[in-house]
Structures are given as structure tokens and as C-alpha cells.
Amino acid sequence: MELKKILSLLVILAAVSAQQSFSQTSPTMSNLIVAATKTHLPKQKILIPVTILDAEDIALSGANNLSEILRFIAGIDVTSNGGPGQIASIFMHGSNSNHTLILINGIKINDSATGTAAIQNIHPDLIEKIEIIKAPRTSLYGSNAVGGVINIITKKQTKTGYEIGYKTGSDNTDTINFMGGFHSSEIQGGIQFHQYKTDGFPARTESNVASGHENDSVNAFLNFDHDNWSLVTNVWQSSGTTEYLDFFLTPVSQDFNNTTGSLDINKIFSDRWVSNLNFGFSRDDIKQNETPDFNDSKKLFFEWQNTIHANDNHQIVAGIYLANEKFDASNYGLDIATEANSTALYIEDIINRGKHQLLTAARISNKEGIKDKLTWNIEYGFIINPSMRLLLNAGRATRNPSSFDLYGYGGNPELTPEISKNIGIGIAMIPSDKLSVEFSAFSNEITDLITFNYNDFKLYNIEQARIRGIEGHIEYLANDWNIYLNATLQNPKNTTSKQMLLRRPKKTVSLGLRRSFGSLDFNMNILLSDSRMDFGGVKLDNYLLGNITLQYHLNERWLIRATINNITDESYMLANNYNTAKRKGYLGFIYRPKS
């Protein structure tokens, strides 16, 4: 059947069926979304495209890093400069790699140096849930949330006990995982230790020297609940060594340390008012082992947020954010030492009246040395019938210049924030309890892009871009098979140079198949990505990628998991002259004693 006929049939099914309503889904903590509104809301009350990956999605992906999970999601393109531990970048809805805000347990981890986040150092074994918000959110989070937000929620042992895991596979890869926890009526806590080692493979096409990677991670939490008070602490740290090849293809290495921590104090004053005090910190530290070069980003912050329920259909979120940010670096003899304080006020208003849903949000920011801009979001949802919603959204977002933009080679302290104006339209349909369909279209106009000027070798706000696209997501349950289909068609264009934005394909399609055969779970992910342009006018070919994971439950205590990535042994590049993984296989187990 032709694609147009299939789409027409889906629309007809949605219009005539009302077996499952947007208002009938019972919210639980597992399906509530935090990152979209800074408050817990079920997906049927979110007015922008969102994707939620739970622990099962993550485990059955068979991935060894976060980017391997995200590349199968509609609206996200991922690149990597080689193998494990090498720099990876996320392009959400065609925007730049420093236009996606990455959170761990709600804490920003985008560094001060470039504005990107070290997603290559986040191992899936530590992740419980991933919230992907595919729309600007500068009004709630500040700089970098131009393309969207990805919130990574780390694991918490749900009951008293422990878990041990081990995995081995290609490139002498070994993974060891231990997680333990305790729970009582008022206190819950736990800790997770994780070690990942691999010899890797040659990062560059011009070399046969493999680049290894070692990553030791710790994830811990402690919660205290008493009457209307609660205290929540989280700490995550990832540290280790990554080998790579320098400009002259000489093997070198660097040590890294990524850390986040927070203390949340929550108080329920009444049925209408909840207050939250959040103290936190983050650090991104890189030290070169063959030279004295280093980058060290540190941030301390305080946030006071209040959620007020004016009535059952009207919610207001308001907060104040204070931060101190330090950045020290030494690169090729250039030393940088900066410190900046910032303050922000934000407010969000959410109204649900009958068939109408409305969200408005705004943020006023003031960061030292930056000419901050007002940012905002307006979003509207209309319930056409119990199984169909129309969604509209618009927003203004910004990305502040990074420390390297301001003070690095070619840096310009007079730089101003990049500005994005985004509009979107979507439709969400739940024709039955076996089928859900989401389509959306987006347009993002980004001005004052920071670009290197080769006339005087200095950075200026001199370019602009326009990204337009459509994406779709279909989930269908057929004869015990869970089928997931994602597709994105976009046109990411630099309107100043009239060229395509680099490393972003125009078309991607992914397919997921999952089924349980008693004690055996089967999962397959397939990705077809179009060609893309890279630096120097190089065209990177399209590619087809497939991964398979099998998971067998021996009994209540033992689980065995086997994964084959790149099952067709596809040869492809995500960045010119950088290798990607050939066919790789992994086998592991998890042991959970009875409680």
C-alpha cells in the first residue's frame, strides 16, 4: 500500500475511534514528565513533541553510550569523532550541537568551554529514564535550550537489595555494574558503581591505532520524607581516560571528570502550594596527559521554585535562579580564567479548560558580560475528540556565547546571544489502545549565529539559519509485536551562505520491533539515514544500521542479555575521516537476589 494511503487510513481511524481518551490515562510517577514544564505532568497534558525512554527501552537498546540510544529517535541526529569516549554531538531538529540542553537529574551539564555536553561519558547502565523535549525551553532553563532539552534521570534502587551485572564483548570490552539500596518508611538511599573498559578501534580512517576508553562512574541518592517535607539528594560522577589521535595522528590521551550533585528541599504548604529549594553544582574537567593543556568548568547554583494550583485546571510555576560559573583553561599556550554570576526570574502559566489547553512562559535573565534577551513560550492544545489533539507552539530562545567564543582563539568579548524564533504544529492521535500516532511540523529561524570571520580571524554574530521539517512517530501493537516507526524530513540551511548545515541529513527513518516470547525478549532497531554534508564540501554517504538484542530470564534472579550492533557490518562515517563501529557483539548477565 502506498504511504499516502496508509497515512490517510491512520487519520480516518483516529477520527472515528475513541477507545482511549487523552483524559483517561491514569498518571503514575513512571509516565510523568518533568523537563517539559519543570513540574510533573502526564504526556497527554504536554503541548509539544516529547519522547520518553524508560528503563526497558534503554536496556534492550544494547547501547554502550547515550548517543547510540538517541540516534534512533525522530528529530535527533548524532555524530561521533570515532569510537567509545570520542566527542559526540547531538543535533535536535537540525539546530547546532550547542543548541541542545542536557540535564542529569535536572542539572545542566553543558560546559562553559563550548556549550556542549560530554554525552559520550554517560553510560546507559546508569540511566533509568530519558525525557526528550523537542522544542525550545530557554524560558525555563536559560541558555542552550534552542533545539530542545534532554533530561537524563539516573537509576534508583526501588527496594532494599542489590544487583550485580557484567558484560563483555568486541574490542576487549568489559563492563561491571553494582547497585544497592535500602528503603524504609521515611528514608530511601542507594549507590551504584559502574566500570567500563574497552580497547576501542581506530578513531581515524588514516590510522590503524585503536583508541581505548576507561570510564568509572558513581551514582548515589538519599531521600527523606516526613509529613509534608521531603529532602532529595543526587550525585553522579563519571571519570576516566580516553585515548585519541591528535592532528598529526599521534596517539595521545586525556583524563576527564564529569560530576553533578544536588540537594532538593521540598515543602507542601497546602493543597495549592508546593515550594522547592534546590542547591546544586556541576563540573566538566578535562586534562591532557601529554601536554599541560586543560579545560575546567564549574558551576554552583541555587533555585527557588514555587508551584501554585490556583484551581484544578490552573497551575502557575514561578522561580528565581542564581548561579556562579567559573572557567579555567590552558590551550596551546592561551590561558583563560573567567568567572560570572547570573540571575534569572521565570514564570509559567498552565491552563486546562474543557477542550482547551494553554501554556505561557517567560524568563528574564541577567548574566555578567552578556546582553541577555527576554525568552518566552506560548503553546496551545485543542482536544478535537477524545482520541485526537491539535498542538500549536511558538517560542523565542537564546544561546549565550561560550567562554571559548568570548576569550579563546579568535574570541570576541563583544559577542551577543544567538536568537531563535520557533513555531510548530502537531497532531497526536490515540485511535485505540494498540495504536498511537504523532505528527509535527517545525520551523526554527536562528539569527546572530556566531561564526569565524577569515578576514580578521575573529568571531562575530554574522550568520543566520533556517530549519524547517516534519516528523512522525507511530506505535502499534500487532499480534504481541510492538512496532515503532519514526521518520524525519528536514531542511537545515544556512541562509547566509545558502549551504546546508553540516552533518545533518535531510531524511531519516527508524524502525523498532519488540516482542516477548515467554522468558525471552527480542528487540531490533533499524535506522536509515540520508547523506549529509561535512567540512570542506565533503558528502557523507547514506547508511543503513541495524541492532539486535536478546534478553533471557533464566529465573527470578538471573537475566542474560546478548547484543549484536551493526548486524550488516555497514561501513559509514558520521564525520569525515572518522571511523564508526563495524559489527560488534556483547554478552552479559544481571543477578538480582530475591528480596
Buried (B, 14 or more C-beta within 10 A) or exposed (E): EEEEEEBEEBBEBBBEBBEBEBEEBEBEEEBBBBBBBBBEBBBBBBBBBBBBBBBEBBBBBBBBBBBBBBBBBBBBBBBBBBBBBBBBBBBBBBBBBBBBBBBBBBBBBBBBBBBBBBBBBBBBBBBBBBBBBBBBBBBBBBBBBBBBBBBBBBBBBEEEBBBBBBBBBBBEBBBBBBBBBBBEEEEBBBBBBBBBBBBBBBBBEEBEBBBBBBBBBBBBBBBBBEEEEBBBBBBBBBBBBBBBBEEEEEBBBBBBBBBBBBBBBBBBEEEEEBBBBBBBBBBBBBBBEEBEBBBBBBBBBEBBBBBBBEEEEBBBBBBEBEBBBBBBBBBEEEEBEBEBEBBBEBBBBBBBEEBEBBBBBBBBBEBEEBEBBEBBBBBBBBBBBBBBBBBBBBBBBBBBBBBBBBBBEBBBEEBBBBBBBBBBBBBBBBBBEEBBBBBBBBBBBBBBBBBEEEEEEBBBBEBBBBBBBBBBBBBBBEEEEBBBBBBBBBBBBBBEEEEBBBBBBBBBBBBBBBBBEEEEBBBBBBBBBBEBBBEEEEEBEBBEBBBBBBBBBEEEEEBBBBBBBBBEEBEBBBBBBBBBBBEBBBBBBBEBEEE
